[in-house]
C-alpha cells in the first residue's frame, strides 16, 4: 500500500469493486469460450498463457490475442457474437473468487461498510455470474450497460453511489485496470489498485492510484487501520 494512507484518507462509507480480475478470476472460462471457437473451426487453440493477460479487455482483447483481429476487421463481429454465446453457455465452470476475496467481503459486512460491484461486463453476463459466486449480497451491481457510458466514464460509479445512498467522495473504487483508476478519479472517489489482476505485463504502479494493495487481506488491514486510527481525512 502507499505510504501513510491513514493521513490521507478517511475510512470509506462504501467500497466499490471491479468484477473480472478484481473479485473474480474469470479468465479460465473466458479463454475456454475463445478456444471453443477455434476448435469449432478446426484451428489450433491459443495457449491459456497468451489469453489470460487479455481477460480484462473482454471480447476485444481475447479476439486480438487469438486471431490478431480488431473491431475494424472483416469477420470480427461474427467472432464476437460466437465468443459471447459460448461464454454465456458456460459462464461459471472454472471461474472462482480470488484467494482472500470472500474473507475480505465478510469483513466489510462485519464492519458495516457497504460494498458494491461496478463492471464493464454486460448485464447479460453479470446477472448470470454474480449469483453463482456468492456475490448476490452486494449493495448494488452496476454493469457495463446499466448507464449510457462504461468505464472509464464516471457514470457507472456515480450510479452505484446513488443506489447505495452515499456521496461519491465517501466511496473507494478498487480495480485491476487503468480504466478503473481513471473512472474512480473522475467520479471523485479514492482509488485503489490491486496487485493480483490481469495485464501483459501487469503493472499498476504507473496508474497513480491513491492506494495500492497486494492482496485482499492487505485491503482489510488498511481499512482496519483507518477505523482504529481515529484520524480524519486531510
C-alpha positions in Angstrom: 0.0 0.0 0.0 1.1 3.6 -0.4 3.0 5.2 2.5 0.9 6.6 5.4 -2.5 6.2 3.7 -4.2 6.9 7.1 -3.0 10.5 6.9 -4.7 11.0 3.5 -8.0 9.1 3.5 -10.9 8.7 5.9 -12.5 5.3 6.5 -14.8 4.6 3.5 -18.5 4.7 3.8 -18.7 2.2 0.9 -16.2 0.3 -1.3 -17.0 -0.4 -4.9 -15.1 -3.2 -6.8 -14.5 -4.1 -10.4 -15.5 -7.7 -11.1 -13.2 -9.5 -13.5 -9.6 -9.5 -12.4 -10.5 -7.9 -9.0 -13.2 -10.0 -7.3 -13.4 -12.9 -9.8 -10.8 -14.8 -11.7 -12.9 -15.4 -14.8 -10.1 -15.9 -17.2 -10.4 -19.7 -17.4 -14.0 -19.5 -18.7 -13.3 -16.6 -21.0 -10.3 -18.5 -22.5 -12.4 -21.6 -22.9 -15.1 -19.7 -24.8 -12.5 -18.5 -27.2 -10.8 -21.9 -27.6 -14.2 -23.5 -28.4 -14.5 -21.1 -31.4 -11.1 -22.3 -32.6 -12.0 -25.9 -32.1 -15.2 -25.5 -34.0 -13.3 -24.0 -36.9 -10.6 -26.7 -36.9 -7.9 -24.3 -35.7 -5.3 -24.9 -33.1 -6.2 -23.3 -29.7 -4.4 -20.4 -28.3 -2.4 -21.3 -25.2 -4.1 -20.1 -22.0 -0.9 -18.2 -21.0 -1.5 -15.9 -24.0 -5.2 -15.4 -23.4 -5.2 -14.8 -19.6 -3.4 -11.4 -19.7 -6.1 -10.1 -22.1 -9.1 -11.2 -19.9 -9.8 -7.7 -18.6 -10.2 -6.4 -22.1 -13.1 -8.9 -22.8 -14.0 -9.9 -26.3 -11.9 -7.3 -27.9 -8.7 -8.4 -26.1 -9.3 -12.1 -26.4 -10.1 -11.9 -30.2 -7.0 -9.8 -30.7 -4.9 -12.4 -28.8 -6.4 -15.4 -30.5 -7.0 -14.1 -34.1 -5.0 -10.9 -34.3 -8.2 -9.0 -35.3 -9.6 -5.7 -34.3 -13.2 -4.4 -34.5 -12.4 -2.8 -37.9 -11.6 -6.2 -39.5 -14.0 -8.2 -41.6 -15.3 -11.2 -39.6 -14.7 -9.6 -36.3 -18.3 -9.2 -35.4 -19.2 -12.8 -36.1 -16.3 -13.9 -33.9 -17.5 -11.6 -31.1 -21.0 -12.9 -31.2 -19.8 -16.5 -31.2 -17.5 -15.8 -28.3 -20.1 -14.2 -26.2 -22.6 -17.0 -26.9 -20.0 -19.6 -25.9 -19.2 -17.6 -22.8 -22.9 -17.3 -21.8 -23.4 -21.0 -22.1 -20.6 -21.8 -19.7 -20.0 -18.7 -17.6 -19.1 -20.2 -14.2 -17.4 -23.5 -14.9 -13.9 -22.7 -13.7 -14.4 -19.0 -12.5 -13.7 -18.5 -8.8 -13.2 -15.7 -6.4 -9.6 -14.7 -6.0 -8.0 -16.0 -2.8 -9.0 -13.9 0.2 -11.9 -12.1 -1.5 -14.6 -14.0 0.4 -13.0 -13.2 3.7 -12.5 -9.6 2.7 -16.2 -9.1 1.8 -17.2 -10.8 5.0 -15.1 -8.4 7.0 -16.6 -5.4 5.2 -20.0 -6.7 6.3 -18.9 -7.2 9.8 -17.6 -3.6 9.9 -20.9 -2.2 8.4 -19.1 -1.0 5.2 -21.3 -1.4 2.2 -19.8 -2.9 -0.9 -20.9 -3.0 -4.5 -19.8 -4.1 -7.9 -19.2 -1.8 -10.9 -18.1 -3.7 -14.0 -17.9 -3.1 -17.8 -19.4 -6.7 -18.2 -22.8 -6.5 -19.8 -25.7 -7.3 -17.5 -26.5 -10.4 -19.6 -23.3 -11.9 -18.1 -23.1 -10.1 -14.8 -26.5 -11.2 -13.7 -25.7 -14.8 -14.5 -22.3 -14.8 -12.9 -22.8 -12.9 -9.7 -25.2 -15.4 -8.0 -23.1 -18.4 -8.9 -20.1 -16.9 -7.0 -21.9 -15.9 -3.8 -21.8 -12.2 -4.6 -25.5 -11.5 -4.5 -25.4 -9.7 -1.3 -23.6 -6.7 -2.9 -25.3 -3.4 -2.1 -25.5 -2.8 -5.8 -24.4 -4.3 -9.1 -23.7 -1.9 -12.0 -23.0 -3.5 -15.4 -21.4 -2.0 -18.5 -24.8 -1.3 -20.0 -26.6 -0.1 -16.8 -25.8 3.5 -17.7 -25.3 5.1 -21.1 -21.5 5.0 -20.5 -19.0 2.4 -19.4 -15.7 2.9 -17.5 -13.5 4.9 -17.7 -16.5 7.3 -17.7 -17.6 8.0 -14.1 -21.3 7.5 -14.7 -21.4 3.8 -13.6 -19.6 4.6 -10.4 -21.8 7.6 -9.7 -24.9 5.5 -10.3 -23.5 2.9 -7.8 -23.1 5.6 -5.1 -26.6 6.9 -5.8 -28.1 3.4 -5.4 -26.3 2.9 -2.1 -27.3 6.3 -1.0 -23.9 7.8 -0.3 -21.8 10.6 -1.6 -19.3 9.6 -4.2 -16.5 11.2 -2.2 -17.2 8.8 0.6 -16.5 5.8 -1.6 -13.4 3.9 -2.6 -13.1 2.2 -6.0 -10.9 -0.9 -6.3 -9.8 -2.3 -9.6 -7.1 -4.1 -11.6 -7.2 -1.9 -14.8 -6.1 1.6 -15.6 -9.7 2.3 -16.7 -10.8 1.6 -13.1 -8.5 4.1 -11.7 -9.5 6.7 -14.3 -13.2 6.1 -13.6 -12.7 6.4 -9.9 -10.7 9.5 -10.1 -13.3 11.1 -12.5 -16.1 10.2 -10.0 -14.3 11.9 -7.1 -13.6 8.6 -5.3 -10.4 7.4 -3.6 -8.9 4.8 -5.9 -7.2 1.5 -5.0 -5.2 -0.6 -7.5 -4.7 -4.3 -6.8 -1.7 -6.5 -7.2 -3.4 -9.6 -8.5 -5.2 -8.6 -11.7 -4.6 -9.3 -15.4 -2.3 -7.5 -17.8 0.7 -8.1 -20.1 2.7 -7.2 -18.1 0.5 -6.4 -15.1 2.0 -3.3 -13.6 -0.5 -1.0 -11.7 2.1 1.3 -10.2 2.2 3.9 -13.1 -1.6 4.4 -12.8 -1.2 6.7 -9.8 -4.0 5.3 -7.7 -4.4 6.8 -4.3 -3.6 3.4 -2.7 -2.3 0.1 -3.8 -2.8 -3.3 -2.1 -1.0 -6.6 -2.9 -3.8 -8.8 -1.6 -7.4 -8.7 -0.3 -6.0 -9.2 3.2 -4.0 -6.0 2.8 -7.1 -4.1 1.9 -8.8 -5.4 5.0 -5.7 -4.4 7.1 -5.8 -0.9 5.6 -9.4 -0.4 6.4 -9.0 -1.7 9.9 -6.1 0.7 10.5 -8.2 3.6 9.4 -11.0 2.5 11.7 -8.7 2.3 14.7 -6.7 5.4 14.0 -9.4 7.9 14.6 -7.6 10.2 12.1 -9.9 12.2 9.8 -9.0 12.8 6.2 -7.0 15.9 5.4 
